């Protein structure tokens, strides 16, 4: 059955992957509602922008009146909320925008959506879902042996993760207080094509191509669970269409890697793919540089995705080995996209150093 899906933050990294999946693999109509901040880029959606099932609306989730008008106009069946300030280092340098967008913006969207929901007929009410997309960083640091589950207590370490934890709590409160139909997901670190160049993997690839230093925080032994963004898009669709109301689903890639392992893997692929290396380099690993750690840096994140595996039948299709090679090749083939997104507001500098 064809649905209309309203997506906030659809011009971002994960949002654009979700929209490409929905347009290419389903028959649903998609409304992309995005403010187009520094990390939002419509070039990530060029391959599907001509579809008559895709509509873009530029807007801010903090503006309730705008939300009310758009929801009334398009009458969505599902709302998938991805709009967020999402970079930990930026949250250290300037937490105010994270509080505004991630907490206040989520509140405004919840209230606009609740008002819209209250006016639906009974049939449409039984279909409607509000899906809040969040992060595993809300859980904080993790011991060596454990995995984050849906029951893990929240212990956010950064302004970013604290703001996302607050938004998660708001969504659950609207479910419990107002019986508003929600589902939530918390995901591990995403990677893949169209990733904004301040994040670790594209930063390392692009710095290496320029012969610049490859900065690694601390000793590089911080562990992250890596999830290929197209696998994540499939999981999000599973949850919004099949997930149980009021439930949280953790989405992980079963790919725990130390940051230094990730960087060395990228360097090895670049060594194989690029014959003429910059500045007379023989090995891209020569560019690895350890820098002072950022404040409040969590040592390890790792997701237990058993619940979504068993209940919804979702499993990642990509291993880290297959996904990272695809990602490196994509950046080599799409350097023009990289140049276009770097508009001057971010020039691959190190963020988050408050010393």
N, C-alpha and C positions, 0 to 999 in steps of 0.2 A: 504494500500500500504506500503510495507516494505521500511524503511528509514535507512540511516546510520547516527548515532548521535555521534558527537564528544563532549566529556565532559571534561572540565578542572577541576581539583580538585576532581576527582571521587573517590579517596581513603579517602576523608574526611568524616565527619559525614553526611551532607546533600547529598553530591555527591554519597556516597555509597548507601544511601537509594534510591536515584533516579535510580542508576544502577540496584539495586536488583529489583525495580519495573519494569523497562524497560525489563529486561531479563525474569522475571517471568510472566509479565502481557501483554506483546506485542510481536510482531515478529521482532522488529527492531534489527539492529546490533549496538553495542555500542563500541566506542573507548574511553578508559579511559586514559587521558593524565594527569599525576600527577608527581610532583617533589619528592614526599615522604619526606616531612619535618616531624617534630616531630608529627604533628597532622594527617598525612596521614598514613593509615594502611591497607595493603592489606588483613589482616585477616578479615576485615569487609566484604570482598567480596568472602570468601571461598565457600559460598553456591552456587555461580554462576560462579566461575572462570573456570570451565571445559566446559562451554557452547561454542559452535563453533561460536556464535554470539557476543562473548565478546573478546576484545583485549586490552591489557595493553601496554602503551608506557610510559616509564619514561622520563620526560623532564620538562623544565622550560619555563614558558610562556614569560619570559624576553629574550629568545633566538630566535630571528626572523627566522634565517636560519633553525633551528630545526622545528619550526612551519610550515614553508613553505614546508619542505620535507614531514612531516606527513600529512598535508592537501592534498598535491598532491597525496600521496600514497593511502589514504583512501577515498577521494572524498565525504566528508560528505554532507548530506542534511541540517542538523541542527547543529549549534554550541551552546552548553549550557555552559556558563562561570561561574563556581563556585569557581575556584582557587582564594584563598585570604588568607592573614593573618587576623584572625578574632577575636582575644581575646583582649578585651579592656585593661585589666591590662597589658598584654604584650606590647601593643602599648604605654603605659605610660612609661614603663621601657626602651623600645627601639623602637622609632618610625621609624627609618630608614628603616627597613625591610618592614614596612607597606607601606611606600611611594614607595619603589622599586616594590614590588609585586602588590599592589592594583592599583597604578596609572601607573607606567612605564610598568608593565606587561600587564595591560589592553590595553594600547596604542599599544604595540607590537602585541598583539593578534588581535586587531582591524585592524591594517595595514596588517598583514599576511592574515587575513580573507577577507579583501577588495580586496587584490590582487588575492586571490583564486576565489572570487566571480566574479571578472571582466572577468575571463577566462571561465566561465561556459556558456553553450549554453542557449538559451532563455527559454527552457522548465525547465531546472534545476534552472535557476534564479528565476522563479516564485514560486518554492518550497522553496528555501533557506531561513533560518531564523538564525539570531544571537540573542540569548537570554542571557541577562545579569541579573544575580541573585544578588540582593543586600539586604539591611537591613533597618528596620524602624529607626535605630539609626541615619540615616542621617537627620532626621527631628528634632532631639534634644529633649528637655524636653517638656512636655505636661501639659496643665491645667487639673484640675480635671474633667471637664465636657466634654471636646472635644475628638475627635478621629482623628488619622492621616488619611487624604485622599490623593488621588493622586495629589491633588492641593496644599497640605501643603508646605509651603516654607521650604527650607533647613536651618537648624541651628545646624550643628554637634558640639558636645562638646568635643570629645576625638580625639587623633590622628587617631585611627582606623576609627571612623565614618567620620572624615574629608577626609580620603583617599578613603573611599567608596563613599562619595558624589562626589569627584573629578572624580572617575571612571564612576559614573552615568552620569555626565555632558559630559564626553568624548563620551560615547555611543550615547547620544542624539545628540551631535554635528556631529557625523559621519552620523547619519540618515539625519539630516537637510542639511549638507554641501555636502555630497557625495551620498545622496539617497541610503544609505546602509540599507538593510532591518533588522530592529531590533525590539525586544520587551524587556521590562524590568519588573522585579518584585522586590518589597520590602516586606520582610517578618518580622513577629514578632519572638520572642524567640522560637527556636526549642528545643524539648526534645525528648527522646526516646532511643532505643537501639543503641549501638556502639558509644556513645557520649564520646569524649575525656575527661578524668577525671579532667581537670582543670575547667570545667564549673560547675555552681552551683549545679544542680541536681545530677550528678554522684559524684561530690566532697563530697556532704553531705552524700550520700549513703555509699561510701567507707570509709570516715572518721568515720562514725557511726559504721560500722562493725569492725573497728580497735579500737574502744573506744577512738578515738581522738576528740578534740574539733570541734564543728561545727561553723565556723566563719561566722557571719552575719555583713555586713557593716552597720554602723550607727545604726538607730533604726529598720531596717528591714522592713520599711513601703514603700520602693520603689515598684512601681507597674509595672508588666510586663504582656503582653498578650502572653499566652503560646500556641504553635502550635505543635501538634504531628508530628514528622518528616515524617511519612508515608503519612499523610494527605498532607503535603507540597509537597512530591514527586508527588502525583497525580495532585496537582495544577500546578506544573511546567510543567508537560506533557500537561495539558489542554492549558496552555498559549502558549507553543512553537508550538502546532499543530493548535490551534484555535484562538489565540489572534490576535488583529488588529495591523498592522505594525505601529511602532512609538509610541505605547501606553505603559503606565505603569499600572501594576495591583498590588494592595496591597493585601497581603495574610496574614490573621490573624486567630487565633483559637477561637475568641469570649470567651476567658478564662482569664480575668483579675484577677491577684492574687498578693497580697503583698508577697515579698520575705519571710517574716516570716511565712506566711500562707503555702507557698510551703514547707518550712523546717519542720514545725510541721506536715504537712500531711505525708511527708516521714517518720518522726519519728513514727507516729501512725501506718503506715503500717508495719514498721520494728518491732514495738512492738508486732504486731499480728503474724508476720511471723517467728520471731526468739525467741525461748524459752530460750536458754542459751546465755544471753547477756554478752558482755565483761566487765571485771573489776567489776563484781557484780552489774551492773546497773539494776535498776528496770524500768526505762523509758528513752528512747534515748533522750528525750527532755532535760534531765539533762546536756547534752553535749553542748547545745546551748550557744554560747559565742558571745557577741557583740563586734566588733572591730572598730577602727577608720575608717571613711568613706574614700573611694578613691577620688582622685581629680577629679572634674568635673562630679560627679556622677549624672546622670539624675534621676529625681524622678518618672516619669511615662511615659510609652509607651503604646499605644493602637491603634490598627489598625481598620479602617473601611473597611471591605472587601465586601461592597455592590456591587462594580463594577464587581468583578470576579464572585460573586454570580449571578447577573442578566445577564451579558453578556455571561458567559461561563458555568453557571450551576454548579459551584463547591461549595461544602460545606464541612466543616470538619466532619469526621465520628466519631472522638473521642472527648468526653468531657475531661476536665482536670481530673475528677475523674477516668474515665476508663483508660485514657492514663497513668497517673502517677502510677497506680497500676501495669499495664503491664510493665512499665519501671522498677520499683523496683524489680519485680519478675525476669525480664530479667537479671539484674545485679547479683542477688543472684544465678542465674543459670549459669552465665558466668564469674565467677571470674577469670578463667584462661585467658580469653581475656584481662581482666583488668590488670592482672600482665604482660602480654606480651607487652601491649602498654606503660607501665611505664618503660621506658628504662634508667631512670636516669636523663634525661634532665628536667623532671618535677616530683617532688615528693610531689604533693599536698600542696606545700608551697603557702603562700599568695603572689600574684604578684600585682604590681601597687602601692606600697607604696613608694613614692619618697621623703619621709621625711629624 
